[in-house]
Amino acid sequence: MIKTITALMVLTLIATVSTHNAYAIEGDGTSHVEVDEYPFDITVEEGGSITIHNNGENTINFVSYGWFEQQTIPVNDAIALEFPVVNCGTTCFTEGMYYISDLNGGQQSTIEIVKPYVAPPPVVVEPTPEPIVEEQVDFGATSDVTLGTFESISDDAIFNVAEYEGNVDIVTLQTQLAEVTAQFNDSITKLADQKVAIDNHNNQVQSLTTQIGSLNTTATSVTTLEQTVLSLQQEKDELNAQIVSLGNQTATQLATITSLQDDTTLDVKIADLESQIVTLNNANVTATTTIAELNAKVVSASDTSVLDSKIANLEAQVVTLTNDRDQWKQLANNWYAVAMDQLKVMVDVLGL
């Protein structure tokens, strides 16, 4: 079966069983391309179509996000994709690059849509009329006398040719000129075709470069996603461990509750605990009272006004004693000087 996808996403089944073809891609760059390999990178003209054959061993599943939904090609089957540019509703396949993503192996194919090639008009070379050569008539007369004056013939390249002997057929020359002109026009057309082919190859190279950059970015994203998946898996394992732990705790708590419900001495234990609570409350009241008394003592001890007064008096006494000491020291020094003067006089006068 060959399925056809149009811009309106209508699938038309054509009763044709695809067989294995010897080609891989046929008609690349034309209005219809036959594809016998997967993934693929092809070029098709605007308004054209392609047919993808699945001659492999696995079913092909692919999608083109933003252009058409998931499509499936069973083994030994085919699907036709059309790319209209007129009467195409909301989805028109204009000139540009379209990407097809494989949903099984993650491979990517490209379809580059280009405008149909229009050959330039042929260059028409107008034939150049042949110059009319006047025949020179030799009358067989000889003379040593020169009559008049003559200008010398210039030695230009146009006159530097071999002399042709024979009859000149203007019709034959024009026919040959027309053939040469046609060959020249055909060469110009081939050059234009080759230029278009070169431009298409350059576009393919740019497309491959873009795909390589996209694949590198995708590889980085895949690595990041793998790390994220590993992190999420680790968190999942931790949560599972917590769930198991909580389940064990819940089982233990349920066993404790069941045991307490079955315990007939629970009321006695509760009464004993309530008695202990009352005793603790009384002790708490006593401790609160004691704390209040201690706080009062602390407040009283923190009143340092009396101590400050005593310290001030002692400091005043220290100042007074220091002054007295200095005065007595000065007086002792004065008497020491007097004694030394008298001793000097006694030594000088008495000779002691």
BALOBA-1460 file (C-alpha; in Angstrom, 3 decimals):
// residues 352
<rec num="1" residu="m" x="0.000" y="0.000" z="0.000"/>
<rec num="2" residu="i" x="1.175" y="3.542" z="-0.754"/>
<rec num="3" residu="k" x="-0.318" y="6.205" z="1.520"/>
<rec num="4" residu="t" x="-0.456" y="9.806" z="0.313"/>
<rec num="5" residu="i" x="-0.256" y="12.785" z="2.710"/>
<rec num="6" residu="t" x="-1.367" y="16.220" z="1.470"/>
<rec num="7" residu="a" x="-1.257" y="19.582" z="3.240"/>
<rec num="8" residu="l" x="-4.812" y="18.877" z="4.490"/>
<rec num="9" residu="m" x="-3.561" y="15.651" z="6.108"/>
<rec num="10" residu="v" x="-5.807" y="13.400" z="3.965"/>
<rec num="11" residu="l" x="-4.435" y="9.883" z="3.558"/>
<rec num="12" residu="t" x="-5.260" y="8.249" z="0.227"/>
<rec num="13" residu="l" x="-4.595" y="4.549" z="-0.162"/>
<rec num="14" residu="i" x="-3.247" y="3.454" z="-3.543"/>
<rec num="15" residu="a" x="-3.333" y="-0.245" z="-4.318"/>
<rec num="16" residu="t" x="0.331" y="-0.616" z="-5.160"/>
<rec num="17" residu="v" x="2.652" y="-3.108" z="-3.488"/>
<rec num="18" residu="s" x="6.199" y="-1.771" z="-3.367"/>
<rec num="19" residu="t" x="9.041" y="-4.074" z="-4.260"/>
<rec num="20" residu="h" x="12.686" y="-3.718" z="-3.537"/>
<rec num="21" residu="n" x="14.312" y="-1.223" z="-5.902"/>
<rec num="22" residu="a" x="17.908" y="-1.192" z="-7.041"/>
<rec num="23" residu="y" x="18.132" y="2.552" z="-6.453"/>
<rec num="24" residu="a" x="18.454" y="4.366" z="-3.115"/>
<rec num="25" residu="i" x="17.179" y="7.823" z="-4.125"/>
<rec num="26" residu="e" x="15.835" y="8.516" z="-7.603"/>
<rec num="27" residu="g" x="14.874" y="11.928" z="-8.952"/>
<rec num="28" residu="d" x="16.596" y="13.942" z="-6.218"/>
<rec num="29" residu="g" x="16.096" y="17.666" z="-6.883"/>
<rec num="30" residu="t" x="13.127" y="17.150" z="-9.239"/>
<rec num="31" residu="s" x="9.356" y="17.401" z="-8.789"/>
<rec num="32" residu="h" x="9.075" y="13.765" z="-7.633"/>
<rec num="33" residu="v" x="11.609" y="11.756" z="-5.633"/>
<rec num="34" residu="e" x="11.552" y="8.004" z="-4.974"/>
<rec num="35" residu="v" x="13.231" y="7.159" z="-1.638"/>
<rec num="36" residu="d" x="14.401" y="3.612" z="-0.936"/>
<rec num="37" residu="e" x="16.602" y="4.298" z="2.093"/>
<rec num="38" residu="y" x="15.961" y="5.492" z="5.631"/>
<rec num="39" residu="p" x="16.906" y="7.951" z="7.066"/>
<rec num="40" residu="f" x="17.352" y="10.209" z="4.037"/>
<rec num="41" residu="d" x="18.292" y="13.736" z="2.935"/>
<rec num="42" residu="i" x="16.618" y="14.797" z="-0.296"/>
<rec num="43" residu="t" x="15.653" y="17.865" z="-2.327"/>
<rec num="44" residu="v" x="12.277" y="18.278" z="-4.059"/>
<rec num="45" residu="e" x="10.689" y="21.142" z="-5.962"/>
<rec num="46" residu="e" x="7.734" y="23.180" z="-4.659"/>
<rec num="47" residu="g" x="4.434" y="21.503" z="-5.458"/>
<rec num="48" residu="g" x="6.198" y="18.169" z="-5.865"/>
<rec num="49" residu="s" x="5.947" y="14.877" z="-3.994"/>
<rec num="50" residu="i" x="8.027" y="11.992" z="-2.662"/>
<rec num="51" residu="t" x="7.399" y="8.295" z="-2.112"/>
<rec num="52" residu="i" x="9.114" y="6.561" z="0.807"/>
<rec num="53" residu="h" x="9.518" y="2.755" z="0.483"/>
<rec num="54" residu="n" x="10.053" y="0.555" z="3.530"/>
<rec num="55" residu="n" x="12.090" y="-2.407" z="2.319"/>
<rec num="56" residu="g" x="13.647" y="-2.982" z="5.727"/>
<rec num="57" residu="e" x="12.822" y="-5.444" z="8.451"/>
<rec num="58" residu="n" x="11.112" y="-3.074" z="10.916"/>
<rec num="59" residu="t" x="8.114" y="-0.776" z="10.756"/>
<rec num="60" residu="i" x="9.005" y="2.896" z="10.217"/>
<rec num="61" residu="n" x="7.359" y="5.480" z="12.496"/>
<rec num="62" residu="f" x="8.093" y="9.163" z="11.978"/>
<rec num="63" residu="v" x="6.632" y="12.630" z="12.508"/>
<rec num="64" residu="s" x="7.348" y="16.170" z="11.301"/>
<rec num="65" residu="y" x="6.456" y="18.446" z="14.202"/>
<rec num="66" residu="g" x="4.413" y="21.411" z="13.051"/>
<rec num="67" residu="w" x="3.717" y="19.922" z="9.597"/>
<rec num="68" residu="f" x="2.133" y="16.490" z="9.837"/>
<rec num="69" residu="e" x="1.354" y="14.003" z="12.581"/>
<rec num="70" residu="q" x="2.840" y="10.580" z="13.257"/>
<rec num="71" residu="q" x="2.943" y="8.293" z="10.218"/>
<rec num="72" residu="t" x="3.614" y="4.565" z="10.010"/>
<rec num="73" residu="i" x="5.045" y="2.572" z="7.100"/>
<rec num="74" residu="p" x="4.792" y="-1.218" z="7.534"/>
<rec num="75" residu="v" x="7.437" y="-3.515" z="6.074"/>
<rec num="76" residu="n" x="7.191" y="-3.873" z="2.259"/>
<rec num="77" residu="d" x="4.881" y="-0.870" z="2.096"/>
<rec num="78" residu="a" x="5.245" y="2.743" z="1.005"/>
<rec num="79" residu="i" x="3.808" y="6.191" z="1.685"/>
<rec num="80" residu="a" x="3.547" y="9.215" z="-0.619"/>
<rec num="81" residu="l" x="3.976" y="12.774" z="0.670"/>
<rec num="82" residu="e" x="2.758" y="15.739" z="-1.357"/>
<rec num="83" residu="f" x="3.982" y="19.334" z="-0.855"/>
<rec num="84" residu="p" x="1.439" y="21.739" z="-2.416"/>
<rec num="85" residu="v" x="1.970" y="25.503" z="-2.524"/>
<rec num="86" residu="v" x="-1.430" y="26.452" z="-3.978"/>
<rec num="87" residu="n" x="-4.899" y="25.434" z="-2.759"/>
<rec num="88" residu="c" x="-3.197" y="24.047" z="0.349"/>
<rec num="89" residu="g" x="-5.358" y="25.539" z="3.099"/>
<rec num="90" residu="t" x="-3.416" y="26.467" z="6.218"/>
<rec num="91" residu="t" x="-0.394" y="24.244" z="5.541"/>
<rec num="92" residu="c" x="1.612" y="25.232" z="2.470"/>
<rec num="93" residu="f" x="5.013" y="23.730" z="1.852"/>
<rec num="94" residu="t" x="7.020" y="26.688" z="0.608"/>
<rec num="95" residu="e" x="10.754" y="26.855" z="-0.057"/>
<rec num="96" residu="g" x="12.811" y="25.818" z="3.002"/>
<rec num="97" residu="m" x="14.186" y="22.925" z="5.078"/>
<rec num="98" residu="y" x="11.794" y="20.428" z="6.716"/>
<rec num="99" residu="y" x="12.881" y="17.905" z="9.361"/>
<rec num="100" residu="i" x="11.430" y="14.415" z="9.920"/>
<rec num="101" residu="s" x="12.095" y="12.761" z="13.298"/>
<rec num="102" residu="d" x="12.174" y="8.974" z="13.644"/>
<rec num="103" residu="l" x="10.155" y="7.759" z="16.649"/>
<rec num="104" residu="n" x="11.985" y="4.452" z="16.992"/>
<rec num="105" residu="g" x="15.721" y="5.126" z="16.805"/>
<rec num="106" residu="g" x="15.755" y="8.934" z="17.104"/>
<rec num="107" residu="q" x="17.261" y="9.407" z="13.629"/>
<rec num="108" residu="q" x="16.493" y="12.523" z="11.613"/>
<rec num="109" residu="s" x="15.792" y="12.998" z="7.904"/>
<rec num="110" residu="t" x="15.582" y="16.229" z="5.926"/>
<rec num="111" residu="i" x="13.489" y="17.376" z="2.985"/>
<rec num="112" residu="e" x="14.668" y="20.567" z="1.329"/>
<rec num="113" residu="i" x="11.991" y="22.185" z="-0.810"/>
<rec num="114" residu="v" x="13.314" y="24.463" z="-3.550"/>
<rec num="115" residu="k" x="11.673" y="26.531" z="-6.246"/>
<rec num="116" residu="p" x="11.435" y="24.856" z="-9.659"/>
<rec num="117" residu="y" x="14.377" y="25.607" z="-11.883"/>
<rec num="118" residu="v" x="13.674" y="28.012" z="-14.732"/>
<rec num="119" residu="a" x="16.348" y="27.985" z="-17.415"/>
<rec num="120" residu="p" x="17.537" y="31.429" z="-18.509"/>
<rec num="121" residu="p" x="16.625" y="32.490" z="-22.033"/>
<rec num="122" residu="p" x="19.242" y="31.430" z="-24.596"/>
<rec num="123" residu="v" x="21.757" y="33.996" z="-25.683"/>
<rec num="124" residu="v" x="21.242" y="34.745" z="-29.349"/>
<rec num="125" residu="v" x="24.374" y="35.823" z="-31.176"/>
<rec num="126" residu="e" x="23.590" y="37.789" z="-34.291"/>
<rec num="127" residu="p" x="25.718" y="36.635" z="-37.242"/>
<rec num="128" residu="t" x="28.298" y="39.119" z="-38.407"/>
<rec num="129" residu="p" x="27.960" y="39.891" z="-42.102"/>
<rec num="130" residu="e" x="30.949" y="38.983" z="-44.144"/>
<rec num="131" residu="p" x="32.897" y="41.909" z="-45.581"/>
<rec num="132" residu="i" x="32.516" y="42.373" z="-49.329"/>
<rec num="133" residu="v" x="35.848" y="41.893" z="-51.038"/>
<rec num="134" residu="e" x="36.196" y="43.575" z="-54.358"/>
<rec num="135" residu="e" x="37.996" y="41.543" z="-56.988"/>
<rec num="136" residu="q" x="41.172" y="43.013" z="-58.312"/>
<rec num="137" residu="v" x="41.379" y="42.951" z="-62.098"/>
<rec num="138" residu="d" x="44.787" y="42.528" z="-63.624"/>
<rec num="139" residu="f" x="44.798" y="44.109" z="-67.081"/>
<rec num="140" residu="g" x="48.313" y="42.784" z="-67.700"/>
<rec num="141" residu="a" x="49.739" y="46.265" z="-68.265"/>
<rec num="142" residu="t" x="53.071" y="47.260" z="-66.905"/>
<rec num="143" residu="s" x="54.458" y="50.719" z="-66.362"/>
<rec num="144" residu="d" x="57.312" y="52.340" z="-64.564"/>
<rec num="145" residu="v" x="55.297" y="55.452" z="-64.030"/>
<rec num="146" residu="t" x="53.381" y="55.970" z="-60.801"/>
<rec num="147" residu="l" x="50.100" y="57.692" z="-61.325"/>
<rec num="148" residu="g" x="48.917" y="59.675" z="-58.306"/>
<rec num="149" residu="t" x="49.636" y="58.897" z="-54.635"/>
<rec num="150" residu="f" x="48.368" y="55.883" z="-52.597"/>
<rec num="151" residu="e" x="48.068" y="55.369" z="-48.807"/>
<rec num="152" residu="s" x="49.986" y="52.430" z="-47.418"/>
<rec num="153" residu="i" x="47.951" y="49.449" z="-46.071"/>
<rec num="154" residu="s" x="48.216" y="49.146" z="-42.231"/>
<rec num="155" residu="d" x="49.703" y="46.012" z="-40.721"/>
<rec num="156" residu="d" x="46.731" y="45.286" z="-38.412"/>
<rec num="157" residu="a" x="45.975" y="41.724" z="-37.279"/>
<rec num="158" residu="i" x="42.775" y="41.663" z="-39.271"/>
<rec num="159" residu="f" x="44.779" y="41.684" z="-42.491"/>
<rec num="160" residu="n" x="47.395" y="39.222" z="-41.236"/>
<rec num="161" residu="v" x="45.649" y="36.096" z="-42.550"/>
<rec num="162" residu="a" x="46.436" y="33.461" z="-45.167"/>
<rec num="163" residu="e" x="45.050" y="34.035" z="-48.603"/>
<rec num="164" residu="y" x="41.998" y="31.819" z="-49.320"/>
<rec num="165" residu="e" x="41.883" y="30.219" z="-52.727"/>
<rec num="166" residu="g" x="38.481" y="29.058" z="-53.790"/>
<rec num="167" residu="n" x="34.871" y="30.135" z="-53.951"/>
<rec num="168" residu="v" x="33.120" y="31.694" z="-50.895"/>
<rec num="169" residu="d" x="29.609" y="30.301" z="-50.213"/>
<rec num="170" residu="i" x="27.702" y="32.807" z="-48.044"/>
<rec num="171" residu="v" x="24.854" y="30.331" z="-47.355"/>
<rec num="172" residu="t" x="27.278" y="27.680" z="-46.069"/>
<rec num="173" residu="l" x="28.998" y="30.222" z="-43.808"/>
<rec num="174" residu="q" x="25.679" y="31.367" z="-42.347"/>
<rec num="175" residu="t" x="24.630" y="27.744" z="-41.736"/>
<rec num="176" residu="q" x="27.901" y="27.009" z="-39.934"/>
<rec num="177" residu="l" x="27.514" y="30.223" z="-37.921"/>
<rec num="178" residu="a" x="23.991" y="29.185" z="-36.878"/>
<rec num="179" residu="e" x="25.290" y="25.756" z="-35.746"/>
<rec num="180" residu="v" x="28.094" y="27.381" z="-33.741"/>
<rec num="181" residu="t" x="25.554" y="29.790" z="-32.192"/>
<rec num="182" residu="a" x="23.281" y="26.873" z="-31.185"/>
<rec num="183" residu="q" x="26.223" y="25.012" z="-29.639"/>
<rec num="184" residu="f" x="27.189" y="28.177" z="-27.786"/>
<rec num="185" residu="n" x="23.636" y="28.586" z="-26.437"/>
<rec num="186" residu="d" x="23.563" y="24.912" z="-25.387"/>
<rec num="187" residu="s" x="26.867" y="25.396" z="-23.522"/>
<rec num="188" residu="i" x="25.438" y="28.464" z="-21.737"/>
<rec num="189" residu="t" x="22.368" y="26.415" z="-20.700"/>
<rec num="190" residu="k" x="24.562" y="23.578" z="-19.386"/>
<rec num="191" residu="l" x="26.655" y="26.081" z="-17.421"/>
<rec num="192" residu="a" x="23.483" y="27.481" z="-15.847"/>
<rec num="193" residu="d" x="22.329" y="23.935" z="-14.943"/>
<rec num="194" residu="q" x="25.709" y="23.188" z="-13.373"/>
<rec num="195" residu="k" x="25.547" y="26.431" z="-11.394"/>
<rec num="196" residu="v" x="22.123" y="25.434" z="-10.038"/>
<rec num="197" residu="a" x="23.478" y="21.980" z="-9.143"/>
<rec num="198" residu="i" x="26.439" y="23.596" z="-7.356"/>
<rec num="199" residu="d" x="24.064" y="25.895" z="-5.442"/>
<rec num="200" residu="n" x="21.967" y="22.861" z="-4.447"/>
<rec num="201" residu="h" x="25.071" y="21.041" z="-3.196"/>
<rec num="202" residu="n" x="26.114" y="24.145" z="-1.241"/>
<rec num="203" residu="n" x="22.655" y="24.266" z="0.326"/>
<rec num="204" residu="q" x="22.966" y="20.595" z="1.238"/>
<rec num="205" residu="v" x="26.351" y="21.256" z="2.849"/>
<rec num="206" residu="q" x="24.853" y="24.128" z="4.856"/>
<rec num="207" residu="s" x="21.948" y="21.895" z="5.830"/>
<rec num="208" residu="l" x="24.332" y="19.146" z="6.971"/>
<rec num="209" residu="t" x="26.342" y="21.699" z="8.962"/>
<rec num="210" residu="t" x="23.125" y="22.889" z="10.617"/>
<rec num="211" residu="q" x="22.133" y="19.303" z="11.346"/>
<rec num="212" residu="i" x="25.550" y="18.582" z="12.878"/>
<rec num="213" residu="g" x="25.163" y="21.615" z="15.148"/>
<rec num="214" residu="s" x="21.642" y="20.494" z="16.031"/>
<rec num="215" residu="l" x="22.874" y="16.959" z="16.739"/>
<rec num="216" residu="n" x="25.664" y="18.309" z="18.965"/>
<rec num="217" residu="t" x="23.101" y="20.376" z="20.855"/>
<rec num="218" residu="t" x="20.824" y="17.341" z="21.036"/>
<rec num="219" residu="a" x="23.700" y="15.209" z="22.366"/>
<rec num="220" residu="t" x="24.344" y="17.785" z="25.092"/>
<rec num="221" residu="s" x="20.639" y="17.849" z="25.916"/>
<rec num="222" residu="v" x="20.538" y="14.039" z="25.991"/>
<rec num="223" residu="t" x="23.494" y="13.975" z="28.379"/>
<rec num="224" residu="t" x="21.749" y="16.516" z="30.608"/>
<rec num="225" residu="l" x="18.523" y="14.503" z="30.468"/>
<rec num="226" residu="e" x="20.395" y="11.299" z="31.328"/>
<rec num="227" residu="q" x="21.914" y="13.006" z="34.355"/>
<rec num="228" residu="t" x="18.457" y="14.288" z="35.310"/>
<rec num="229" residu="v" x="17.008" y="10.781" z="34.924"/>
<rec num="230" residu="l" x="19.763" y="9.333" z="37.133"/>
<rec num="231" residu="s" x="19.133" y="12.028" z="39.741"/>
<rec num="232" residu="l" x="15.372" y="11.374" z="39.626"/>
<rec num="233" residu="q" x="15.976" y="7.620" z="39.891"/>
<rec num="234" residu="q" x="18.160" y="8.205" z="42.963"/>
<rec num="235" residu="e" x="15.458" y="10.407" z="44.511"/>
<rec num="236" residu="k" x="12.905" y="7.712" z="43.665"/>
<rec num="237" residu="d" x="15.031" y="5.060" z="45.448"/>
<rec num="238" residu="e" x="15.393" y="7.329" z="48.486"/>
<rec num="239" residu="l" x="11.618" y="7.939" z="48.573"/>
<rec num="240" residu="n" x="10.969" y="4.204" z="48.284"/>
<rec num="241" residu="a" x="13.350" y="3.601" z="51.201"/>
<rec num="242" residu="q" x="11.539" y="6.282" z="53.223"/>
<rec num="243" residu="i" x="8.180" y="4.704" z="52.346"/>
<rec num="244" residu="v" x="9.421" y="1.304" z="53.516"/>
<rec num="245" residu="s" x="10.778" y="2.856" z="56.732"/>
<rec num="246" residu="l" x="7.512" y="4.695" z="57.365"/>
<rec num="247" residu="g" x="5.609" y="1.462" z="56.700"/>
<rec num="248" residu="n" x="7.735" y="-0.340" z="59.284"/>
<rec num="249" residu="q" x="7.221" y="2.484" z="61.806"/>
<rec num="250" residu="t" x="3.482" y="2.408" z="61.125"/>
<rec num="251" residu="a" x="3.385" y="-1.339" z="61.717"/>
<rec num="252" residu="t" x="5.285" y="-0.901" z="64.979"/>
<rec num="253" residu="q" x="2.951" y="1.892" z="66.095"/>
<rec num="254" residu="l" x="-0.107" y="-0.191" z="65.217"/>
<rec num="255" residu="a" x="1.321" y="-3.095" z="67.235"/>
<rec num="256" residu="t" x="1.939" y="-0.724" z="70.174"/>
<rec num="257" residu="i" x="-1.609" y="0.654" z="69.955"/>
<rec num="258" residu="t" x="-3.026" y="-2.859" z="69.837"/>
<rec num="259" residu="s" x="-0.918" y="-3.868" z="72.806"/>
<rec num="260" residu="l" x="-2.072" y="-0.803" z="74.775"/>
<rec num="261" residu="q" x="-5.694" y="-1.504" z="73.920"/>
<rec num="262" residu="d" x="-5.336" y="-5.059" z="75.169"/>
<rec num="263" residu="d" x="-3.549" y="-3.941" z="78.394"/>
<rec num="264" residu="t" x="-6.092" y="-4.133" z="81.317"/>
<rec num="265" residu="t" x="-3.778" y="-2.292" z="83.703"/>
<rec num="266" residu="l" x="-3.717" y="0.789" z="81.471"/>
<rec num="267" residu="d" x="-6.190" y="2.708" z="83.703"/>
<rec num="268" residu="v" x="-4.008" y="2.048" z="86.754"/>
<rec num="269" residu="k" x="-0.963" y="3.264" z="84.852"/>
<rec num="270" residu="i" x="-2.831" y="6.368" z="83.704"/>
<rec num="271" residu="a" x="-3.906" y="7.141" z="87.318"/>
<rec num="272" residu="d" x="-0.338" y="6.689" z="88.478"/>
<rec num="273" residu="l" x="0.880" y="9.028" z="85.738"/>
<rec num="274" residu="e" x="-1.753" y="11.615" z="86.637"/>
<rec num="275" residu="s" x="-0.595" y="11.429" z="90.277"/>
<rec num="276" residu="q" x="2.982" y="11.953" z="89.142"/>
<rec num="277" residu="i" x="1.852" y="14.914" z="87.062"/>
<rec num="278" residu="v" x="0.193" y="16.503" z="90.127"/>
<rec num="279" residu="t" x="3.364" y="15.949" z="92.177"/>
<rec num="280" residu="l" x="5.456" y="17.492" z="89.395"/>
<rec num="281" residu="n" x="3.098" y="20.475" z="89.211"/>
<rec num="282" residu="n" x="3.445" y="21.057" z="92.978"/>
<rec num="283" residu="a" x="7.213" y="20.772" z="92.713"/>
<rec num="284" residu="n" x="7.059" y="23.224" z="89.839"/>
<rec num="285" residu="v" x="5.148" y="25.731" z="91.970"/>
<rec num="286" residu="t" x="7.715" y="25.376" z="94.789"/>
<rec num="287" residu="a" x="10.573" y="25.803" z="92.328"/>
<rec num="288" residu="t" x="8.873" y="28.873" z="90.864"/>
<rec num="289" residu="t" x="8.614" y="30.424" z="94.333"/>
<rec num="290" residu="t" x="12.261" y="29.673" z="95.059"/>
<rec num="291" residu="i" x="13.272" y="31.188" z="91.752"/>
<rec num="292" residu="a" x="11.344" y="34.354" z="92.565"/>
<rec num="293" residu="e" x="13.160" y="34.659" z="95.930"/>
<rec num="294" residu="l" x="16.525" y="34.123" z="94.284"/>
<rec num="295" residu="n" x="15.696" y="36.740" z="91.687"/>
<rec num="296" residu="a" x="14.886" y="39.206" z="94.461"/>
<rec num="297" residu="k" x="18.234" y="38.500" z="96.091"/>
<rec num="298" residu="v" x="19.972" y="38.932" z="92.794"/>
<rec num="299" residu="v" x="18.266" y="42.284" z="92.324"/>
<rec num="300" residu="s" x="19.310" y="43.338" z="95.820"/>
<rec num="301" residu="a" x="22.871" y="42.208" z="95.205"/>
<rec num="302" residu="s" x="22.917" y="44.072" z="91.924"/>
<rec num="303" residu="d" x="22.307" y="47.400" z="93.753"/>
<rec num="304" residu="t" x="25.908" y="48.735" z="93.831"/>
<rec num="305" residu="s" x="25.217" y="52.304" z="95.003"/>
<rec num="306" residu="v" x="26.611" y="51.626" z="98.536"/>
<rec num="307" residu="l" x="29.694" y="49.929" z="97.146"/>
<rec num="308" residu="d" x="30.191" y="52.775" z="94.710"/>
<rec num="309" residu="s" x="30.109" y="55.267" z="97.593"/>
<rec num="310" residu="k" x="32.684" y="53.242" z="99.562"/>
<rec num="311" residu="i" x="34.903" y="52.938" z="96.507"/>
<rec num="312" residu="a" x="34.712" y="56.694" z="95.973"/>
<rec num="313" residu="n" x="35.757" y="57.337" z="99.623"/>
<rec num="314" residu="l" x="38.655" y="54.910" z="99.337"/>
<rec num="315" residu="e" x="39.816" y="56.528" z="96.118"/>
<rec num="316" residu="a" x="39.722" y="59.953" z="97.836"/>
<rec num="317" residu="q" x="41.796" y="58.556" z="100.703"/>
<rec num="318" residu="v" x="44.281" y="57.117" z="98.205"/>
<rec num="319" residu="v" x="44.645" y="60.544" z="96.602"/>
<rec num="320" residu="t" x="45.177" y="62.189" z="100.020"/>
<rec num="321" residu="l" x="47.737" y="59.608" z="101.086"/>
<rec num="322" residu="t" x="49.532" y="59.953" z="97.759"/>
<rec num="323" residu="n" x="49.804" y="63.724" z="98.232"/>
<rec num="324" residu="d" x="51.076" y="63.275" z="101.806"/>
<rec num="325" residu="r" x="53.631" y="60.757" z="100.628"/>
<rec num="326" residu="d" x="54.885" y="63.085" z="97.941"/>
<rec num="327" residu="q" x="55.179" y="65.973" z="100.389"/>
<rec num="328" residu="w" x="57.135" y="63.895" z="102.950"/>
<rec num="329" residu="k" x="59.332" y="62.556" z="100.189"/>
<rec num="330" residu="q" x="60.108" y="66.080" z="99.026"/>
<rec num="331" residu="l" x="60.830" y="67.183" z="102.602"/>
<rec num="332" residu="a" x="63.189" y="64.204" z="103.090"/>
<rec num="333" residu="n" x="64.972" y="65.121" z="99.890"/>
<rec num="334" residu="n" x="65.353" y="68.723" z="101.095"/>
<rec num="335" residu="w" x="66.871" y="67.647" z="104.437"/>
<rec num="336" residu="y" x="69.111" y="65.240" z="102.609"/>
<rec num="337" residu="a" x="70.434" y="68.129" z="100.543"/>
<rec num="338" residu="v" x="71.029" y="70.234" z="103.688"/>
<rec num="339" residu="a" x="72.868" y="67.361" z="105.353"/>
<rec num="340" residu="m" x="75.052" y="66.867" z="102.340"/>
<rec num="341" residu="d" x="75.920" y="70.595" z="102.277"/>
<rec num="342" residu="q" x="76.882" y="70.533" z="105.963"/>
<rec num="343" residu="l" x="78.949" y="67.391" z="105.459"/>
<rec num="344" residu="k" x="80.788" y="69.079" z="102.603"/>
<rec num="345" residu="v" x="81.520" y="72.140" z="104.794"/>
<rec num="346" residu="m" x="82.859" y="69.905" z="107.559"/>
<rec num="347" residu="v" x="85.101" y="68.128" z="105.110"/>
<rec num="348" residu="d" x="86.407" y="71.325" z="103.566"/>
<rec num="349" residu="v" x="86.875" y="73.305" z="106.829"/>
<rec num="350" residu="l" x="87.814" y="70.676" z="109.314"/>
<rec num="351" residu="g" x="89.671" y="68.492" z="106.911"/>
<rec num="352" residu="l" x="87.772" y="65.434" z="107.863"/>
